[in-house]
Amino acid sequence: MEAIRRAAAAYYENLPVANKRYARYIFSSMDKNGDGQINLKEYVEYLDKDKKTALTHPSLFRALDKNNNGSLDFEEVIVLYYITQTGRARFCKSCNTFLTDVYFSCSQCFFKGDSVSTYEICCDCYGGKKFKHHGGAIFCDNYTLLSRSRRLALQASKEDQSSVVEEIDMIEKAANVMKEKLQTYKENTKEWLRKLK
């Protein structure tokens, strides 16, 4: 989990000021009683309301709670912000714990692309053979999959590489549209909150 904490801190430090303000807004929205700490109840209520119920798993809350005091401070919530913004929320398909470090994925599901899941499992479940997946599954750790993906991309023909770049551009444009809609939503919400006061 320490690697994720370091990545989250670096991610936050490089955010634009508006995004940092939004992270603070999320924290204060979670902190219903205003004590500067997010307890498990506040955490679950906020994520349920925000339709991010997959993140309410107790193993994620425990992983976020660095000092094990039963609540999250702003620094710990920054890690949650990073996880939600980057799509880093991965849970073991066998024991359902939050995957904090190296984990294994089915390479066939990963590279096939039409699978709903790439079937991620923790090292304990993989090493202890505590999982059930399709016959002949070949598992690779997340770093190996990243290296293989890069190698495959570099080996692809210029036409295929061009196709991938076009697809990434489309995804980026869609993300920018969503970002603009989110900004409008935030501004409308701020205006609505001002009117309530």
N, C-alpha and C positions, 0 to 999 in steps of 0.2 A: 504494500500500500504506500510505502514511502516514495517509490518512483512516481506514482500517480499524484501524490501530494506535491512533489517537486515540479512535475509537469503542470499541475493546476496553478501553482504559484507563478511560474514563468508565463503561463497563458494569461493570467489575470494582470500581471505587470505590463503586458504588451497590449492590453485592450484599450480601445479609445475611451476617453473620459465618459462619454454617454453610456457605454456598456458597463463601465464600473459603477456608474450611478444606478443602472438597472439591476446590477447584482446586489447593491445595497437595498434597493427597493424590494427585491425578492426576499432578502433577509428580514427586513422589517415587516413584510407581509406574512411571513411565516411566524414571526415572534408576536403572537397574539397578546401575551400579557406584558410585553415591553420590557422584559428583564434582561435583554441582551443575550439570551440563551434560547435555543430551540430544543424543547423536550420531545420525546418520542410522539406524544399525542399531537403536538403542534405540527411536527414533521409529517405524520401520516395524514392529518386533516388537510394540510396544504397540498400535498401531492395527490390526494384523492380528488380534491376540488379542481386541480390542474390537469386531471386525467392522466397522471403519470403513476398509476397504481403499481406498475412493475417495480418501481423504485422504492416502494414502501416495505420491501422485504427487510426484516430485522437484521439480516447479515450485512446489508449495506449501511444501515444506521450504525451498527457496531463498528464497522470498518471506518466510517467517517469520524467517529468519536475517538479522536487520537489519544486524549488523556483519560478515557474511560470514566468520565464523570456523569454519564447518563444524559448529556445534553451537548448541543453543538454551538460553538461560538462562530463568529463571522468567518474566521480563517478556515474552519472545518466546512462551513457551508460553501465557501469558494470551491472546494473540491467537488461538492455536489453540482455546483454551477458548471464547472468544467466537464464533469461527466455527462450532464444533460446536453450541454452545447455541442459536445464532440461526438455524442453517440457511444461513449465508452462504457455504458452500462451493460455488462455481460455477466450472466449467471451460469453456473455449471448446470448442464442439462441432466446430470445425475443426482447430485446432492443439493442443488439449488443455492449454493453459496456464491457470493459476489466474487468475481474473478479479479484479483488485485495485481497479479504479476503474470508470469508466464502461464499460458494455458494451451490446451491442445484443441484443434479443430479438425473435422473430417475434411481432408483435402478434396475429395470428390465433390462433396456438397459445396465447398468453397469455390472451386473453379467452375462448377456446372452453372452457377449463376441463377438458375430458376428455382432453387431450393429456398424455402421460407427461412430455414435456419442453416447455419454452417456447423451446427452441433458442437458447441464449445463445451469442454469438460476440464475440470481442475486436474492438477498433477496427481493428487491423491487418488482420485477416481480412475484416471488413466493408468497410473502405475499399479493400482490394486485391482484393475480390470472390473471396476464397479460400475459398469455402464452397459447398455444394450443399444446397438445401432445396426445398420444394414451390414450384411455379410461382405467381407472383403474390404471393409473401410480402412483407409490409410490415414492415420492421424499425423499431423505436423504441429509443432508449436507455433505460436503467433509470429515470432520473429522469422522463422523459416518460411512461413507462408508469405510474409512481406517480401523477403528476398527472392523467392521464386516468382512472385507476381511481377516484381521489377524486372527480373531476368526475362520472363516471358514477354513483357511489354517491349523490352529492348530488342528481342529477337523477332518480334512481329514485323511484317512487311510495312513499308512506308504507308501504304493504303490503310492497313489495319490500325497503325498508330494514329493516322489522321482521323479515322473513325472514332477511336477512343478519345482523342482530343476534342472532337466535335461533341461527343456525348458528355464529356466533362464540362464543356462550355455551356451546354443546355442545362446541366444540373446547376452550374453556377448562376446562370440567369434565373432559373426557378428559385434558387436560394435567395437571390437579391430581391425578387418580387416578394417573397415571403418576408424578408427582412423589412421591406418598405411597409408591407401590411401590418407587421408587428409594431413598427414605429408609429403608424397611424393609430393602431389600437391603444398603444401606451399613451399617446397624446390625448386621445379621446377619454381614456380612463382617468388621466390626471384632471382633465377638465370636469369630468363627471364627479370626481372626488372633491374638487374645489367647490362645485355647486352644492354638494351635500353639507359642507361646512357652513 
